[in-house]
Amino acid sequence: MGCRLLLKSRTRRCARWWFGRTRCTVEPPINELGLAGAVRGKVKRTAISYPRAPRPADLVGCNFCPLAPDRPWVADFTRTSQRCRVRYLATCSAYVRYDSRVPNAADSERPPEFVQSLERGLAVIQAFSNEKSPLTLSDVARVTNLTRAAARRFLITLEHLGYVTNDGRWFSLRPSVLKLGYAYLSSFSVANVAQRHLEILSEQTHESCSASVLDGDDIVYVARASTNRIMSINLSIGARLPAYCTSMGRVALAALNEGQLEAYLATIDMQPRTNKTITTVSELREELERVREQGWSLLDQELEQGVRSIAVPLRDGSGRVVASINTSGHAARVSIDSLKEDLLPHLQECAVQIERDLSGYFPDLGH
């Protein structure tokens, strides 16, 4: 924890009074937050306290650090309780690490029923997609901003449920974790319908074809038909790519309403993937306006050097964009003119066929 509790007492009775008070003020947040604390003997001693718990009357008015409603707080300098003559010293390094994530609007909008432990468990699973697997306990704690003790409990739980395997040091996901994604894909008719049409399109064009949906700042691949001419990027169902530098992503972004688009542009961090990647809001805004007008998006080596792609939207019966499909090829084989003149007509026809078949799932869907 990095916290030290120094106790000095003239009498054992006074010390016992403080230990009881310490347990009252310390153990609730330790158990709730999964913090280890400093343990000496059978008593958990740490400087972390709890706003709603009782504490010595002469310490109530001390400003240890800024208090937030229902938030644990940490003493960051020395204070003395005259009631029991107990002096303790603490630092707040551990709490800073625990709460290092910058608060955002979504945090304040969480409903009272929000289950934070579930959020943390999912964050542990997602850590394996953000980092190279396998991971050590320290790796998981670092990526998720959890303490090692909390990360260990989540990993042991996931291992017991069959989602994680452990060889004593390294943790990695097991294939059963795919059940979580397949539950969505099996219920998502666009993925089911698009897959067979993309396979036909790939046979016609001899290029890789994909379908994706917008999820936050990324696109998520929900269907894909790949050729043997492969890019260095390993793409499969469930893969995520930034929306701003992909053809399917720009189709999806161009379909957002003004408020949604402004919210996206206000937070997105556009890093250059190649020397051709659009990295400014003004350029991206202009490109999205062009996509909106022409009805398709062409990407020339912005995601990966040597790879070009073109994408069109998939719409429901009301005209709302629900997904997008694309075809991609290597720049050495596929020119920009070839993308627009040869591949785009096939891609647009494929979109029509998918939308038509989707009307069988939803009577009001299709043209």
N, C-alpha and C positions, 0 to 999 in steps of 0.2 A: 504493500500500500504506500510505502514511503512516509507513513505517519508514525509519530512517536508520542507516546503518552507517558509523561513523567509524573509519578505520584509521590508526594511526600506528605506524611500524616503523623501527627503526634501520638495518635492512639489507634489501636486496631479497630476500635468501634467506629471511629471516623472513617477509616479506610473501607470498612465493610459497608458503611452508608454510601460511600462514593461508588463502590463496585456495583451495588444495587442500582444506583442511579445511572451508572454507565450502561449496564445491561438494558435498562429501560430506554435510554436514548440512542443507543448504538445498534442493538441487534435488529430492530425493525428494518432500517435501511440496508444493513448488511445482507439480510435474508432476501429482501425485496429486489435489490440491485445485483445480487450475486457477487458482492465484494468480499474479499478474504479477510481484511482487517489484520491488525497485529494481535497475535494470541500469545499470552503468557500464562502458563498453567491452564486453568479451565475457564479463564475469563477472556472474552474478546475485548481488546482495548484499542480504540482508534479515536481519531478526532472527529470523525463523521458523526453528526448529530441529526436530529429530526425535529422540524419546526413544531409539530403537534405534540411532541412528547414533553413531559415536565423536566425541568432542569433547575439548578440552584437559583434562588430568587435574585441573588445579587449579580447573576450572570445574564439574566433575561435581557437587561438593557444594553448589553455589550454588542457592538456591531462587529461580529466576527468576519462576515463577508456579506454581500448583498443577498437578501432573502427573496425568494420567489414563492408564490403560493404553492403549498404542497410539494415543495422541492427540498430534498436533503441539502444541508449546508455543511461547510467545513471551516473549522477555526484555522486561521492562517497566521496567528501570532499568539504570544503567551498571555494568559489571563489567570488570575488567582481568585478562587472562591473563599471569601472570608469566613463563610459558614463552617467549612470543614478544613480550612487551611490546606487546600489541595491546589497544587500548581501543575499545570500541564502545558505542553508545547506541541504544536501541530503544524504541518504544512499541508497544502491543498493539491499537491502534484497528482495524486491518484484521482481525485474528483475531476480535475481538469482533463485528464485523459478520458475518463468515462464519459464526460459531457462535452467532448471536443468538437462534435458536429455542430455546425452553425445552425441555429434555429431558423425555421422558415415558416411561411404562412400555413403550410399544411399541418405543422405541429400544433398550432393554436386552433385549428379547425377540427382536430380529432374529437370524435364523439366520446361521451363518458364510457361507452361500452368497449372502446378500443383496447385490444389485448396486446400489450407491449411485448410480452414474452413470446407470442406468436411471431411478431415482427422480427424479433431477434433470432428466432429459430430459422426463419426464412432467410435472414441475412447471412447466417452461417452456410446455408446451402448455396446461396448466390456467390459466396466468397470463392467457391471452386471454379466458377465461370469467369470471375474477375482476375484470377491469378492462375499460374500454371499448376496443375495438379500433379502429384499429391502435395498436401500441405502439412506442416507441423502444427502443433497446438499454438505455438507462438505466432505462426503465420495467420491462422484464423483469427486470433485475438487482435492482431494488428489490423487486418483488413476490415473487421467488423466493429472495431473500437470497443470491444468487450474486454473485461478482465479475463485472465487465463482461467480462473476458477469458473466463471460463467461460460466461457467458450467450451471448456472441458465438459461441463454438464450437458450442454446442447449436443456436443459431438457424441457423447455416450448414449444419449437418448436416441439420436438419429441412427447410431450403430445398432442399438437394440431393435429399432423399427425396420432395419434392413436397408436403410438409405446410404449408410456410410460404412466403410471397412477400415480397419486399423491394424497395422502390423507391429504395433508397439511404439512407433515413433511417427510414422507417416499416416495421414488420413486421406482417403479418396472416396469419391462417390461410387455407389454401386449402380448397376443398370436399372434397379427397381425405381430409382429417382425419376426415370423417364415416365413412369405412370402419371406423375403430376402433370407433365406436358401433354401426354396422350389423352388425358381426360378432357383437356380443352380441344385438342385437334379432332377427337372422335365426335365431339358435339358441334364442331364448326363446319358447316356444310360447304363453305367456300373452299376450304382445304380439300375436302373429299371430292368435290366436283372439279376443281381446278387441276388436280393431279393428272387425271387421265387426258385432259385437253393439253396440258403442258407437255406430256410425253409425245403426243401426236405432233405438236408444234416443233419439238426438238428434233423429231425424225424428219420433218419437212425442211427445217432450216440448218440442221446439223450443228446447232449451237445450244448452249445451256439456256434453259428457261425456268423462271421462278415466279412464285406468288408470295406476297407479303402483306402484313397489316402494320399500321402505325401503332406503336406502344410507347408513350412518353416521347422521348427525344430520339428513339430508335425505330427502325423497322425490324420486324421479326418474320423470318421465313416460315411459311406454313405449308408450302408445297414446292417441289423442285424436281426437274428432269435434267440430269447432267450428262454431258458428252465426255469422251475421253480426252478432249482438248481442255485441259484444266488450268485454272489460274493458280497463283501461289496461295490465295486466300481459300481456306477450306470451308466451304459453305454447305450446310445441310439444314434440314428442317429444325427449327428452333434457334438457328444462328441469328445474331443481332448485329446490325450495322448502323452507324449514325445516319439519320434521315437527311441531313443537309448535303451530304456528298454522295448520295446514291440516286439513281434515276427513279426507282420506285418511291424512295423517300420524298423526293421533290414533287412527285405526282400527289402523294398524300398531303404534303404541306400546302400545296397550291389549293387543295380542297377545303382547308380550314377556313372558318369565318374570321373576320378581322380581329376580334378579341382574342381568339385562340392563337392566331398567328403572332400577334403582338406579344402575347405572353411567352410564346416559344422563342421569339427573337430576342427577348429581353434577358433570357437566361442561358442561351446556348453558347457553348465555347467551341468555336469553329477552328479546329487545328488543321494545318495543311497535311494531307495524306500524300500528295505529290506536289510538284511545282505548278500544277494546273488547278489545284483545288481552290474553289471560291472560299475566301476566309473573312469577308466583310459582310455586315448586315445589308448594306446598300446593294451590293452585287447580288446577294442571294434574293433580296426582295425583287430586283429587276428580273432575275431568272424565273422566279415563281410566277410573276405576272406573265411572262412569256409562255410558261407551261400552261397556265390557266387559259390563255387565249388560243393556243394551238391544240391543246388536248393531249399532249404527250411530252415526255422529257427525254432528252438525249444527253448522255454523259460521256465526255471524251477524256479518259485517263485521269479523272479526278480522284477516284477511289484507289486505284492501283495503276501504276505505270504500265502501259501496253494493253489496257482493257477498256473497251467501249461497250456501252449498253444503251438500250432504249426501252421506255416503259409507257404503259397506258393504264388508265384507271378501270376498275370494275365498279359499276354503279347498281344501286337497287332501283326499284320501280319509280321512286320519287326523285331519282337523279343524284342521290347522295352517294359519295364515294365510300365503299366499304372495304376495298382492298386494291391492290395494283399488281400487275404482272409485267415481266420484262424478259428480254432476251439479250444475251451478251456474247461478245466474241473478242478475239485478240486483234489489236490494231494492225498487226501485220497481215491479217487476212481480211478484215472487215473495215472498209472505209466508212467515213461519215455518210457519204452519198448512198452507199450500199445499205446502211442501217435505215435510212429514210425511205429509199425507193424500193428495196427488196424485202427487208425484214419487217418494217412497220406495217404494211398491209396485212401480212400474215398474223402479226401480233394483234392488230385491231379486230380481225376476223375471229381470232381465238377468244378475245374478250367478249364478243357478241355471243359466241357459242356457250361460254361459261355463264353469262348472264341469263341466257335462255334456259339453260338447264337448272339454274338456281330457282327459276320460277316454279319448278316442281316441288321445291322445298317450301317456298313461301309464295302463295297465290298472287300476292301483290308485287312480286319481284320479277323484273324482266321487262322486255319491250314488246 
